[in-house]
């Protein structure tokens, strides 16, 4: 299966985890029947995403710009 996505043709959607946080789904488990999701996320400076978990998948944080800090099992990954 080949998935090709034109990123510029996708819209940014508001995300409920933080004010001003937006997501742009590229590939999702639900829409593409895969066991993976790849989503661009915009987080405004100074906004914190509350602690949360995903039962069926793992987050991978890859900042394209700015700085971020992520905790995995209470260990800082920055």
Backbone as CSV, one residue per row, in Angstrom:
resi,resn,N_x,N_y,N_z,CA_x,CA_y,CA_z,C_x,C_y,C_z
1,UNK,0.844,-1.170,0.000,0.000,0.000,0.000,0.893,1.238,0.000
2,UNK,0.550,2.208,-0.810,1.291,3.465,-0.851,0.360,4.602,-0.453
3,UNK,0.819,5.403,0.488,0.040,6.562,0.922,0.847,7.804,0.595
4,UNK,0.271,8.669,-0.191,0.935,9.918,-0.550,0.004,11.056,-0.146
5,UNK,0.512,11.950,0.684,-0.320,13.028,1.203,0.270,14.375,0.823
6,UNK,-0.528,15.229,0.249,-0.122,16.602,-0.030,-0.395,17.418,1.232
7,UNK,0.641,17.682,2.002,0.496,18.344,3.301,-0.204,19.692,3.179
8,UNK,0.092,20.432,2.138,-0.507,21.763,1.975,-2.014,21.705,1.721
9,UNK,-2.520,20.555,1.293,-3.954,20.408,1.034,-4.738,19.996,2.278
10,UNK,-4.049,19.734,3.375,-4.708,19.330,4.620,-4.915,20.543,5.514
11,UNK,-5.947,20.481,6.333,-6.272,21.593,7.227,-5.770,21.320,8.639
12,UNK,-5.442,22.392,9.356,-5.102,22.300,10.771,-6.399,22.245,11.565
13,UNK,-6.510,21.247,12.434,-7.695,21.085,13.279,-7.358,21.472,14.713
14,UNK,-8.256,22.162,15.417,-8.017,22.461,16.833,-7.969,21.160,17.633
15,UNK,-7.127,21.134,18.647,-7.003,19.947,19.497,-7.402,20.304,20.925
16,UNK,-8.175,19.467,21.598,-8.690,19.809,22.930,-7.662,19.764,24.061
17,UNK,-6.443,19.303,23.810,-5.463,19.175,24.896,-4.834,20.486,25.340
18,UNK,-4.988,21.544,24.570,-4.399,22.815,24.979,-4.879,23.947,24.093
19,UNK,-4.970,25.135,24.659,-5.434,26.293,23.901,-4.443,26.621,22.787
20,UNK,-4.945,26.718,21.581,-4.111,27.051,20.437,-3.400,25.860,19.819
21,UNK,-3.523,24.675,20.420,-2.888,23.475,19.873,-3.673,23.026,18.644
22,UNK,-2.949,22.714,17.564,-3.591,22.289,16.321,-2.916,21.026,15.804
23,UNK,-3.684,20.198,15.110,-3.143,18.975,14.525,-3.483,18.901,13.044
24,UNK,-2.599,18.223,12.320,-2.818,17.974,10.897,-2.487,16.492,10.661
25,UNK,-3.511,15.627,10.628,-3.267,14.193,10.453,-2.751,13.876,9.045
26,UNK,-1.611,13.187,8.979,-1.060,12.756,7.693,-1.497,11.330,7.380
27,UNK,-1.312,10.445,8.349,-1.731,9.047,8.246,-2.337,8.681,9.591
28,UNK,-3.508,8.071,9.583,-4.115,7.686,10.856,-4.577,6.232,10.822
29,UNK,-4.532,5.645,12.000,-4.981,4.261,12.158,-6.422,4.118,11.679
30,UNK,-7.249,5.060,12.074,-8.680,5.006,11.756,-8.938,5.162,10.254
31,UNK,-8.329,6.156,9.630,-8.634,6.452,8.224,-7.928,5.534,7.232
32,UNK,-6.756,4.999,7.608,-5.969,4.211,6.667,-5.868,2.734,7.051
33,UNK,-6.574,2.328,8.116,-6.589,0.937,8.570,-5.169,0.403,8.792
34,UNK,-4.343,1.218,9.452,-2.971,0.835,9.778,-2.793,0.843,11.283
35,UNK,-1.730,0.242,11.755,-1.453,0.234,13.189,-0.479,1.355,13.553
36,UNK,-0.646,2.507,12.915,0.235,3.649,13.152,-0.512,4.925,12.774
37,UNK,-0.136,6.012,13.409,-0.637,7.329,13.023,0.551,8.273,12.949
38,UNK,0.513,9.196,12.013,1.540,10.232,11.896,0.796,11.559,11.783
39,UNK,1.006,12.420,12.770,0.237,13.656,12.859,1.171,14.822,13.149
40,UNK,1.071,15.880,12.359,1.793,17.109,12.667,1.040,17.826,13.778
41,UNK,1.768,18.385,14.722,1.148,19.078,15.852,1.808,20.437,16.022
42,UNK,1.003,21.492,16.125,1.503,22.835,16.433,1.127,23.153,17.872
43,UNK,2.136,23.483,18.675,1.897,23.863,20.065,2.489,25.254,20.260
44,UNK,1.675,26.251,20.563,2.202,27.601,20.777,3.200,27.630,21.940
45,UNK,4.171,28.522,21.848,5.166,28.685,22.916,4.469,28.924,24.247
46,UNK,4.942,28.257,25.282,4.405,28.442,26.619,3.206,27.570,26.963
47,UNK,2.673,26.856,25.985,1.521,25.986,26.237,2.020,24.594,26.608
48,UNK,1.452,24.026,27.666,1.802,22.675,28.089,0.670,21.717,27.742
49,UNK,1.038,20.575,27.235,0.063,19.516,26.984,-0.069,18.725,28.283
50,UNK,-1.279,18.565,28.811,-1.448,17.833,30.066,-0.977,16.382,29.947
51,UNK,-0.565,15.829,31.068,-0.165,14.425,31.101,-1.312,13.566,30.578
52,UNK,-0.975,12.642,29.690,-1.985,11.740,29.150,-1.306,10.481,28.624
53,UNK,-2.094,9.467,28.359,-1.568,8.217,27.813,-2.422,7.781,26.631
54,UNK,-1.844,6.909,25.840,-2.556,6.276,24.731,-2.500,4.775,24.978
55,UNK,-3.641,4.130,25.033,-3.676,2.705,25.345,-3.141,1.829,24.222
56,UNK,-3.298,2.258,22.974,-2.948,1.384,21.857,-1.732,1.833,21.061
57,UNK,-1.166,2.978,21.368,-0.017,3.423,20.586,0.866,4.324,21.419
58,UNK,2.042,4.594,20.898,3.044,5.391,21.590,3.259,6.699,20.843
59,UNK,3.461,7.783,21.572,3.814,9.061,20.951,5.309,9.094,20.669
60,UNK,5.673,9.626,19.531,7.066,9.919,19.209,7.120,11.413,18.965
61,UNK,7.943,12.098,19.719,8.048,13.552,19.616,9.252,13.900,18.746
62,UNK,9.028,14.675,17.679,10.096,15.094,16.784,9.875,16.567,16.448
63,UNK,10.415,17.471,17.274,10.194,18.904,17.035,10.825,19.361,15.716
64,UNK,10.051,20.070,14.912,10.570,20.643,13.672,11.148,22.027,13.910
65,UNK,10.672,22.692,14.956,11.234,23.988,15.339,10.904,24.234,16.805
66,UNK,11.647,25.131,17.421,11.427,25.428,18.832,12.026,24.358,19.725
67,UNK,11.574,24.320,20.954,12.064,23.354,21.936,10.877,22.665,22.582
68,UNK,11.102,21.439,23.028,10.042,20.692,23.705,10.668,19.775,24.741
69,UNK,9.877,19.414,25.719,10.303,18.452,26.723,9.161,17.463,26.910
70,UNK,9.503,16.179,26.884,8.509,15.124,27.022,8.962,14.183,28.127
71,UNK,8.032,13.755,28.958,8.349,12.815,30.032,7.798,11.443,29.680
72,UNK,8.660,10.434,29.811,8.266,9.050,29.599,8.552,8.307,30.889
73,UNK,7.514,7.790,31.519,7.651,7.119,32.820,8.379,8.009,33.818
74,UNK,8.007,9.294,33.821,8.540,10.315,34.731,10.011,10.646,34.494
75,UNK,10.572,10.258,33.349,11.951,10.595,32.993,11.900,11.666,31.909
76,UNK,12.634,12.765,32.104,12.636,13.863,31.139,13.368,13.467,29.866
77,UNK,12.749,13.718,28.721,13.356,13.491,27.408,13.432,14.843,26.705
78,UNK,14.514,15.588,26.897,14.611,16.893,26.233,15.894,17.043,25.477
